[in-house]
Every structure is written in structure tokens, then in C-alpha cells.
Amino acid sequence: MAPARERTVTVVTIVLTLIALASYVAFSDGPIGNRLRAAFGVNDRLRPAVDPDGEGEYSFLNVQAGGKRPVGFSPCDPIHYVVNPTNGPDDWDVYVDRAMEEVGDRTGLMFIDDGTTSDRNFTDRLPTNSLPKPVIIGWADEDEVGDLADDVAGVGGPTMVEIARLRTYVTGSVVLDSDTTDRLAETDGGERIQVALLLHELGHLVGLDHVDDPNELMYPAGVSRPSYGPGDREGLARVGGVPCT
């Protein structure tokens, strides 16, 4: 009977190993993990994942504890946002629509427009003992938002929570400097730059950090291009391709 028991233990060990391996692959990034999650019906993304198509420099604001996987919004949940148009340009809705469409297409995340708001709380989007407020987009000056001082054209970023060592973004904010956008409204090509500024800050919102390559839109010293560069696109696809949480 001893050999039979040894075989049973061996079989159980193999099964447990396969389960552990399947779990690792199922919750890892990449096409294999995505296909495996889809096969078992656990990949309920709202939009298809985007294949990274660029080769360039990108950087993440945060990564998961003990690893290199980027932190991002859950692709299985819609990201609601509101806009406070006070101090914004006349065509703010055109600029926001263009930028939101592009960042959604580049990440595969679902953004939901909840309209305008009178809220001007750009910092505390996660009240204690309450559900997250929607992402807010707005315009302000340095007297209202101190981070806009010293010729800063905009600030943006996500709000992160961590549960059982799993980090995820749940909301955030984007604020553009109203003095800068006022000046752009009077210049040729100002419309494209306003959209580019939004795209840059929305890149921060979904999880990208600055890079040193001036050929990328996430380059911090001025608007270097009208839309995302190859490294930006790679990074956006990766932050949008994280597993659902």
C-alpha cells in the first residue's frame, strides 16, 4: 500500500503545482495571461486590451509591491469623470472630448462623462468612509492650486488604494493652469497645444511618469509634440492592460 500512497501524494503535488502555475499566469500581464483569463470567463474588460505598438521610453508612477507590474485603473470598471469649466477656454468641451477619446483608445480603459460640476476639490477625491468621487478635470491659477506656480502648465495624477498588497487607482484629478490656457487661446496652434497639455496630464492620471526623451509627450519641459509618442503609447497600453481588480 505504501507505493500507492506515494503515487497519490505525487499526483496531488503535481495538481497543486499546476494550480499555482495557472494562477500565476492568469493574473500576470501579457497575451498568455489575457487569453487564459478570457478562456475561464474571468477577463471581463469593458474594452479590449491594446497591444503595445511603440518602442520608446516610458515610466510608471507606481508599480505593484515587490514587482515591476504597473499600477493602473481596473479595466473591468468604468472611470467616471466630471469637468469644472470655470476659468477654462471657450472650447473646453472640444479639447476634453478629443483628449479623453485618445487616452481611452490608447489604454483600452472605459471613461464615462458625468457632465459638469461646481466642485473644485482637486485634491481629496477619496473621502474617509465614502466611495471615491469621480475624476475631476478643471482649470485654476496658482493662487488656488499652489502646484501651478513657477510656470507649471498643469498637474494631474491618480488616487491609489492598497488592499492586501494589491494597489489600484480609483480616481484622480487633472488641473490646467488657466493663465497658460488664456495665452494659448490667442496664439496660432494654441488649440493643438491645449489638447496636448490635457493628454500629458491624463497620461499622469492613468499612471505614467515623466521621461527624459523630448520625443515623448510625457517629457516634462514643455509640450514637445501634439499627441502621444511611441514610448507614451507603449506605456499607456501597459497601464491599461493590467488585470481587473
Secondary structure, 3 states (H helix, E strand, C coil): CHHHHHHHHHHHHHHHHHHHHHHHHHCCCCHHHHHHHHHCCCCCCCCCCCCCCCCCCCCECCECCCCCCECCECCCCCEEEEEECCCCCCCHHHHHHHHHHHHHHHHCCCEEEEEECCCCCCCCCCCCCCCCCCEEEEEECCCCCHHHCCCCCEEEEEEEEEECCEEEEEEEEEEEEHHHHHHHCCCCCHHHHHHHHHHHHHHHHHCECCCCCCCCCCCCCCCCCCCCCHHHHHHHHHHHCCCCC
